[in-house]
Amino acid sequence: MLPHRSIIGYQSCVRRTVFFGIFLVACSTDGPLIKRTADFEMDMEFQGLARSYEVHVPAGYVGDRPTPLTFVLHGGGGTGAQIRQMTGFDSVADEMGLIAVYPTGAPTWANEGSDLQQQGIDEVAFFTELIDRLENLLVVDADRVYVTGFSAGGYLSHTLGCRLSNRLAAVGPVAGTLPAALADECASGTPISIIAVHGTEDGSVPFAGDASRGILSADSSMKTWARRDGCSRTPTTDSLDTDPATGITIWSDTFVECEDGVTVVLYRLAGDRHRWPTTYFDASRTIARFLLQQRR
C-alpha cells in the first residue's frame, strides 16, 4: 500500500469557526500546497473523466533540490500500477535520483485517431495539467521532465514529444512507433531527444509498420525525428551484444550531428517480440540513463 491517497488535487482546506460553535471547512484552489516527500497516489477529474496517477519519490528525497521527473506510460488496457511493476522503474528512480510517475489512461490512452480522441479527450492538455500539478506538489526540475511508455504508451510518448516539447526534454518509447498521421507535423518543431526500443519480431506493433493500421515503421519513425532534429540522414549502426540464451542481437542506430545537442537513437532488438525487455537488455535503466543526460 502506498502511504497516501487524495482526491483533493490542488485544493487546500482550512477549518473555520463560525457562530454557535459550528465548524465549517472552506476549500480554495489557490491555497498553499504541502510538498510531498513520500510515495503517494492522486485521483483527479479531467475533461469529465476520472483519472489517477501513482508517484514514487526516490530514496533520500526531501524536497530540497530540483529533481528530474519521468512519466512511465502503460500499454493498451493496462494501468499505472501494472507498468510500475512490469518495468521495475521504482528501483531505477532510487538508483538514479528521479521521480517516477505512473498515470492511468481513461481507461486507455486517447492516441491519434482513437475513439477517445474523437470524443474530445486531449492527452497533451492532460499531461500539461499533470506537470503543473506535480510541480506544485514536488520540487521538480522543469528542464528535466521526460516520458517513456510501452506499446500504446509508446505511441503517446512519440505524440507528447512532438506536441509537448515546450515542457519535455526527451522521450523514450518502447514497442510503439510514431502515429503515421503525425509524421508531417512531427518532422518539424523544437528539437527534442528520443531513445526508442523495438523488437524486430513484434507482432502487435510491427517493426516494419502497418499502413492499414496507420503504423509507421520503427525506422521511418526515427528518420522523422532525425529530420526534426536536423540530424544526419543515415544512422551509425553498431552491433552491441547477442544473448546466448535467446539469440537476440542488440543493435543501436544512432543519428549524429543533430541540432542543439539532442540525440536520436533506436535500439533494434533483432528477434525480440512485443514486450518491455528486462533481462538480456535492461530497457528501464538504459532509457533512464539516456533521459537523464538530456535537458530542455
ABEGO torsion letter per residue (X at the ends): XBABBBAAEABBBBBBBBBGGBBBBBBBAABBBBBBABBBBBBBBBGGBBBBBBBBBBBGBAGABBBBBBBBBBBBGBBAAAAAAAAGAAAAAAAAGBBBBBBBBOABBBBBGBAAAAAGBBAAAAAAAAAAAAAAABBBBAABBBBBBBEAAAAAAAAAAAAAAAABABBBBBGBBBBAAAAAAAABEBBBBBBBBBBAABAABBAAEBAAAGBBBAAAAAAAAAAAAGBBABBBBBBABBBAAAGBBBBBBBBBGBBGGBBBBBBBBBGBBBBBBABABBAAAAAAAAAAABBX
